[in-house]
Amino acid sequence: MFDFFRKHMKLIMGLLFIPLVIGFVLFGVQGYDSTDSTDKVAEVAGKVITRQELDNAHRSEVEQRLASMPGLDRAQLESDAARRITLDRLIAQRVLALATRDLHIVTPDQRLVRELSQDPVIASFRKPDGQLDLQRYNEALRAQGMTPEQYENSLRQDIAQRQVLAGISASSLLPAAVAQPALGAWFERREVQVARFAPADFVSKVQVTDADVESYYQANLTRFQSPEQADIEYLVLDLDAVARRLTVSDADLRARYEQKLAQLAKDEQRRASHILLTVAPDAAAADKAKVKEQAQALLAELRQTPARFAELAKARSQDPGSAAKGGDLDFFTRGSMVKPFEDAAFALVKGQLSDLVESEFGFHIIQLTDIRQPAKPSFESLRAELERELKQQQSLKAYVEAAEQFGNLVYEQADSLKPAADKLGLQIKSQAGLQRSGPTAAGADALLANPKLLQTVFADDALRSKRNTEAVEVGANQLVAARVLQHRPAATRPLAEVSAQVRQALVQQRALELAKAEGKARLEAWKGGAAASLPAAIVVSRQQAQGLAQPLVSALLSAQVEKGQPGWAGVDLGAQGYAVARINQVLAPEALAAAQAEQGRQQLAQMWAQAEAQAYLEALKKHYQVKILIKS
């Protein structure tokens, strides 16, 4: 129920929220070269955002989305609307970067370290001893085209920019005088009767002549064109293609296997019991020495009778969490305990007592009671996985060399893609009927929807010469070169070929016009007092739409209704026709459970804070003179 509430906040507050996702790799605000006016897409404080920067940012975002959700449709991610969202984010990044500079917001080292330590990706690069595996860390960053310094600087900027809007959101206060009416309006119910006027009901009343069809055809020639198409062949060079040609030695596989076992060792669990004698952090040296002497005496007693460990732990341990359980701490992994305790526990053998272990809490005596080790996979069972990982690792370097060869071969031997395919072990692919907007055939290669590739394929020179295109970067570590085999310009199809299609379109248009005209006429008549023939009444709300389209529900719930009088609403349903509704009465919201009401108030307060942050961002855009230089 509240998810719907969240999605349609505009109906309450009249504000459109655009979720602000601050990019991970940010673009600076200095040092932009002057560019031709046709290459500018936006300006922020007089600094240009170029089309190339937009293309790069959008390509990176598309690849990240596809990597995290492989089932997404690339064509949708490459749409004009998706590119505009990317541009809005670039603008927001520039604006917030300027704001952090002018407000003198910086990210201290401690804050950066905390952010890095909480990053689960970085946590996966830690060795069994808890230290960061710098080699793997650096390799991962190189794969993204970054150095550790660039990554950390970008993270600093990201944290600082988040603080600009976080300060506004955190200080937001939603007055009760606003919250209560808003929630009441949102959960309001109305009893309505709805009459629909659908085009299908008026088709039989439409009569068209051949002359009408001819006239409609001539007036809408562009609707009856065969689209411009090209039959192409193309080559794809990516990491997978490079990896297929790589071989790895058995020695390398063995070394990788040992690394894998070391990684698995981190998952070893140990169970221990302990007796803790606490020492206050500010205790005097004499007091600390006294506690240590007591701990040593207790350890000596345990060495004589280790079977009494649980008994003595219950009687002497000052750890309130484990004393009652005989000191038992259950199973734990590396990183779960303070380091002196962990080091001692993982150095013991099962049943062994430790020496005194001093930590920030005091003095511990530890007895290791059990060890749970992960199963050790055999080399052969991991061989395929190890080979795949090594190839992926080596392919990054090999790809750079192959990419240079690829670009040179498709350029130097431009009459055919075969030399490049043979040299690099690639398969020549083909696509018939490719359009300027991208592929339309089911199951077509998603790479062919890339705007830069389409622009290259449909360039005048490529269409005319039928020679190889240049190598086009369509994604991270992914190049495509293509060659046009046949080009078919857009052409108007003859009327004889499309007459049935033209007639159907004309009939649908006129039926829609009749449906809307009838609906509007009935609305005026019924409002004037004529007897209304309406379906049975139903109760609708934003939470229970009763199968009605959302625009219709919104119109019904926002229509003016005078007390004691029915209200009327006419709603244009677009291609679905027209609807006329009588609002019989406004009903109070159903009683909400206290928890539901509180959840609604909290979510409304959160959205209010988001609205204030968004409003502040819009004010910053105005302050920094943001200009959009392309059509929306």
N, C-alpha and C positions, 0 to 999 in steps of 0.2 A: 504493500500500500504506500509506504513512504518512499519507495524507489520511484514510483510514478510522480509523487509529490516533488521529489528532487529534480526530476527531468523537466518539469513544467513550471518552474519558479516564475517564469515570465508572467504567468497569469495572475500571480499575487503581487509581484513587485514591479512589473513593467520593465524588467532589466534582462538583458541577454548576457549570460555568463559564458565566457570562452575560457575553458581550462587552460591555465598558463603552464606549459611544460618547459622549464628552462633547459635549453640544450646542454649536453655534456661538454662538447667542444665548442667554445664560444669564439666569436669573431671580435677582434679588437675595434677600437673606435679611432685609431690613428692610422695614417699612412696609406690612404686609398688614392690610387692614381686617378687622374681625370680620364673619363671615358666618353665615347661617342654617345649622344643623347639617346640613340635607339637601344643602347645596351644598359640603360639605367632602368631599374624597376622601382626604386624607392630612394628617398633621402631622409636622413636623420641628422638634425643639426648641421645641415649643409654637406654632410658626408654621404657618398653614394653607396647604395647596395646594387651591385651589378647583376645582370642576368646570369653570368657565370657563377657568381657566389650563390645565387638562389638555386641554380642547377646542382651545384656541388652539395649544398645543404640538403636539398630535397632527395638527391640520390642516396646520400648517407642515411637519411631518415627512412627511406623506403627499404633499403637493405637491412637496417636494424629491425624494422617491423616484420619483414619476411623471415629474418633469422629467428625471431622470437615466436612468430605465428606463421609457419610455412603454408597454411591453408588459405591465407589471404589472397585476394585477386589483385595481381600487380596492376592490371589496367585501372582499377578503381584508385589505387594509390598514386597512379600517374595522372589522374584527372586534374583539370584546371582548379577545381575546388580544393583538392588536396594540396596543390602547389600554393594556393593562396593561404592556406593554413600555415604552411612552412614559411611563407613570406611574413605573415603576422608574427610568427615566433622569432624570426630574425630581427624584425623591427623591435619587438619587446626586449630581446637580448641587448640590442644597441642602446635602447633607451635606458634600461636598467644599468648597463655598464657606465653610461654617463652619470646616472644618478649616484652610483656608488662612488664615482670619482668626486663629484661635487659635494656629496655628503660626508666624504672622508671615511667611508666604511671599508675596513680592511679585515682580513681573516687572520687571526693570530696563529702561530705554529701549533699551540695546544688544540685549537679547534680543528685544524687540518688533520692532526694526528688522530683525534677522536673519530673524525669522519672516515679516515682510512682504516682505522681499527675495526669499525663497524661494517665495513664493506664485505659482504659474503664472498665476492669474487676474489678479493685479495686474501681473505682468510683461507681460500682453497690453495693458495700458493705457499702456505706455511709448512715447514719441515716438521718431523716428529718432535723435535726439541722446541718447537714454537717459534723458531726463527724464520724470517721471510726468505724464501728461495728466490734470490735476486735474479738468477738466470731465467727461471720460468716467468717471473714478473716482467723482466725486460723483453723477453720474447713475445709475450702477450701484447705488450704495448707496441712493439715493432710491427706486429701483425695489423695493428690499427693505425700505423703510420705516425706513431708518437714516441717521444722519449719520456723517461720518468719526470724530467723537469717540466715538459709541456703538460703532461697529465696533471701533475700537482698544481701547476699554475692555473690550469683550466678549472680544477676543483676549487681552488681558492676563489676565483672569480664567481663560480657558481654559488658557493656558500654566501659570498658577499651580496650577490644580486638577490638571493632569496631573502636576505635580511631586509631589503628595501620594502618589500610587500608584507613580510611577516610582522613587521612592527605595526602596520596598519591593521592587519587581521587580528593580531593579539589584543589590540586596544579597542576593538569594536564592541559596542554594547547595544543590544536589541531592546528597545523600550517595550514594556508590557502593553502599552497603549497601541503599539503597532502589531505585536505578536498575536494578541487575542483576536482582533478583527480579521487578520490575515488567515489564521488557522480556521476561524469560523467560516469564512468565505470559501476556503479551499475544500472543506468537508461538507459544504452545503449540498442539499438534494433538491430536485425539482420534479414535480409530477407533470408530464408532458404527453402530448399526442402529436405524432409526426406523420405527415403525408409526403410520400416521395413521388417525384415526376421523373421517371427514367427515360432516356432516349429510346430504349428498346420498345417502349409502349407506344411510340409515335412513328415508328418506321413504316407501318402499314398506311399511314396517312400521307406519306411523302410520295410525290410523283415527279419523276425527272425525265426530260426528253433527251434525245441525242444531242440537240443543240445545247442543252444545259451542260451535258457532259463535256462537249467540245469547249464551251466557254470556261468551265472550271479547270479543265486541263491547261488551257492557254494562260490562265491566271496563276497557275501553280506549277509551272514547268519544272522548277527546282525540286519539287517533291517526287517527280517521276523520272529522275535521272539514275542511270547506272553509275555508281561511284568510280572515281579514279582508282585504278588497281595496278599492282606490279607483281609479276612472278619473279621471285628472287631465289638465289642460293646464298648460303652464309656459313661462316666458320665461327666457332666459339672457343676461345682460349681462357681457361680458368684453372683454379688450383687442382680441381679433380682431374682435368685433362693432363696436367703436368705430373700429378702424383701417379697416374697410371703407367707412366714411362720410367718411374724411379724404381730402383732396387735397393734393398737394405741388407747389410751383412749380418751374419749370424752373431758376430761379436757385438754389434750395435743392439741387436734384439736382446741379447743376454744382459747387456748393461741396462737397457730400459726395463727389463724384467726385475732386476735388483732394485731399481728405483721404485717400481710399482710395489714390491714387497715392503719397502721402507714406508711407503705411503699407507699401506694396509696396517702396518705396525702401529700407526697412530690410533687405530680403532681398538687396540687392546684394552680390555677393561680389567680393573683390579678391585678386589674387595678387601677392606682393611677395617680393623678396630683400633681405636686410640684412646689414650688417657691424656687429658690436657690439664696442666696446672698453669693457670693464667697469670700473666704479669702485665700490669698497667703500662701503657706506652711511656708515661712520665715517671715511672717508678725509680726510686733511688737505687744506686748500684748495690748497696747493702741489702735492700729488699729483694732485688733481682737475684743476688747470690744465694739468699736464703731459700727462695723458691727452687732454684736450680739444685741446691743441696737436697731438698726434699724429693725432687724428681729423680735424682741419682739413687737415693735410697730406695725409692719405689721400684726403679728399674732393676736394682740388685735383687730385690725380693722376687720380682717376676722371673728373673733368670733362674732362680732356684725352683720356682713353682709356676711355670708358664700357664698351666691349666687354670690358674686362678685369675686369669686376665679379666674375664667378664665380671667376676665377683668384685675385684678391686676397682674396675672401671666404674661400676655402679656406686661404690662407696667413696672413691677418691676423685674421679674425673670432674672437672669444673666446666665441661662442655654441656650446656643444657639440652642440646639437640640429640646427643648420642649416649649420655651417661646412663639413662634409664634402660637403654638397649644393650648394656654391657659394652659400650663404646663402638658398636657396629655402625659403619658409615655406608654400608651397601656398596654396590659396584660404582665405579667412577672411571672416567677416561682422563687422558692428559689434558691439562688446561682447566680442569674442574676445581683443583685445590691450589692453595698458595704454593709458590714454587719450592721452598725448602721441604714442605711436606710431600709434594709430588715427587721430587727427586729421590727422597728417601724411600717412599712407597714403591716406586718402580725399580728400585735397586735391590729389593728384597726377594727372597725365594719364599714359596708358600710355607707358612708356619713360622717363619723367622721373625724375631724381635729386632727392632731397630735400636740404635744408640739414641741418646737424647737428640731430639730435633727441635731447634729453636726457630720460631716464626714470630710474626708481629703479634700473635695472640698469646704467646708464652712458650712453655716447653711441652713437647709431645713425646709419648712413647707409642710406637706403632707396631702392630702385629698384622702381618699379611695373612689373610685367611683364605683367599681364593684368587685364581687367575682365569680369565675368560679371553681366549685368543681367537681372532677371526680365522676362518679356514684359509689355509695357504694354497692358492691355486697353482696348478702345475704350469710349467713353461709352455707346454704344447696347448693347453686350454686357453692361454692368453696370446698365443702367437699371432693370430689374425688381428687381434685388437692392437697389439704392440706394433705390428707392421703398419697398420693404418695410422697410428699416432706418429710414428717416425716419418712416414711418407708425408703426412700433413706438415710436420715440422720442417722437413727438408724442402718441401715444395714451395715454401715462401721464398727461399733463396733462388731455387730453380726457376720460379715463375718470372722473376725480374729478367733473367737472361732470355727466357723463351719469349717474353713480351717484346723485347727489342728485336729478336729474330722475326717474330710474327709481323710487326709493323713494317720492317724492311721488305719482307718477302711479298706481302700483298701490294706494296707500293712498286717495287722493282719489277715484278712479274704480274702486271695489272690486268692482263687478258684472261687470267684464270686463277681460281683459288686452289687448284690442285697442287702446285709446288709447295705452298705453305702447309697444306693438309698432309702431304707426304712427308715433308721434313719434320713436322712436329707431331705426327701421328694423330691427326684430327679427322673427324668425320664431316664431310660436306653435307649440310642440311639444306632443305628447300622449303619454300612456302609459296603457294599459289594464292593469288587474289588478295595480297596485302594492301590495305588502304592507308591513306595518310593518317587516319586516326588510330591505326593499329590493326591487329588481326581480329577477324570476326568468326573464324571457324572454331568449332568446339575442339578443345584439346590443343590449340595452337601454343607455340612456345611463348611464355610470358615475357621473355627478353625482347620480343619483337614489339612490345608496347612501349619500349623506352623512347621518350620524345627526341632525345638527341640522335638516336639511331634512325628513327623515322625521318627526321629532318635531313640526315645525311643520305639516306636511300632515295628520298624524293627530291633531292637537289637536282637542278637542271642538268648539270654535267653528268651526274650518275645515270640519269634517265636517258640522256642523249648518247653518251659514249659506251654504255654497257660495260664499263670497266670496274675493277675492284674499287670499293670505297676505301677510305682510310680506316685504320683500326680505331674503333670507337669504344671508349670506356663506359660500360653500361652499369657497372657496379664495382664494389671493392674486389680487386684482383680478378677482373672479368673484362675481356676485350672481345669485340665482335667486328668482323669485316664482312661485307656483303657485295653482291654483284647482281644488277638487274638483268634478268633474261628477257623479259617482255614487259612493255608498258602499255596500258590501255587508259587513255584520258577519259575523264567524265563526259558522258553524253546523254542527251535527253532521249528517252525511249519513245518510239512512235506510239501514237494514240491507239492504233490497232492492237499493239502488244499489251497495253496497260488499261484498256477501256474498262474492263471489269473492276480493276482496282480503283480507277477514277470514279466510276459510278458508285461504288461502295462508300468511298470517302465522302462524296457529295451527299448521299443519302444519310450517312451518319451525322454530317454537319447540320443538315436541315432538321433531322429528327431531334438533335440536341437543341437547336433554336426553338423548335416547337415546344419541347419539354420545359425549357426555361420560361418561355412566354406564358405557357399555361400555368406554371407554378406562380409566377408573379401576378397574373390576373386573379387566380384563386385567392392569393394572399390579400389583395386589395379588397376583393369582394367579401371575404370572411371578416376582415377587419371592419368593414362597413356594416356588418350585421347580417349578411346573408347566411342561410343555414349551412353549416359546415359538416361535410362528411369526412370524419377522421377515424383512424384506427383506435383501438382501446388504449387507455392511458398506461404509461409506464413511469417508473421512478428512476431517474438517472442521476449520477454524480460523477465526479472525476475518477472515483475509484471503481464505480460500477457503470460502465458505459452502455451496457445492454446491447452490445453489438453495433452501436452507432459509430460512424467515422469520427475521429477526433475533432476535425474542424466543426462538425455539426454539434458535438457535445459542448465544445467551447462556446459556440454561439448561443446554445440553449441556456448555459449557465451564466452568461454575461448579459443576456437580454434584459432590458428594463421591464419591471413588473410593478404596476401600481397596486397598493394594498386593496384587496377585495375585488380586483379586476384581473381577468386573464391577460397574459401578454402574448404577443405574436412575434414570430421571427421567420424571415426568409433567408435561406442559406444557399449560395451558389456552390454546387458540388463539383464544379469543373466538368470533366468528361462524363461524370456520373449523373449529371442533370441538375435537379433543383429539389429542395426540401422546404416544406412549410410546416411550422410547428406552433402549437398553442401551448403556452405555459399555464397550466391550471392553478398551481400554487407552489409557493416556496416552502420547503420543509427544513426544519432544523436538522443539524447533523446528528447522526446516531451517537449515542453516548460512547465515549472512548474509555478504555481502561486507563488507569492512572499512568501505567508504564508507557502506553501508546501515546498519550497526550504529552508526556514529558519527552519522549523520543521526537515527536513532531516539533516541540519547542526547540529542542537542541539542534535539530537539523535546520530549522528556520534560522536560528542564530548563526549557525555555520555558514549558511548561504548569504545571510546579511553581511557577515564578515568578508566573504568572497566578493560580494557586490561592492563593498567599500574599497577593497584592494583593487578591483577592476577599475573602479571610478578613479582611484588615485593613479593607476597606470595610464588611463586615458588622459588625465590632466598632465602627466609627465610627457605624453606624446605631443600634446599641444604646446607644452613649454619648450620642447626640443624640436618643434617645427617639423613634424613628420609629414612627408608627402608621398603618396602612392602615385607612381608614374605609369602604371599599366592599368588596363581596364579590369574591373572586378569580374 
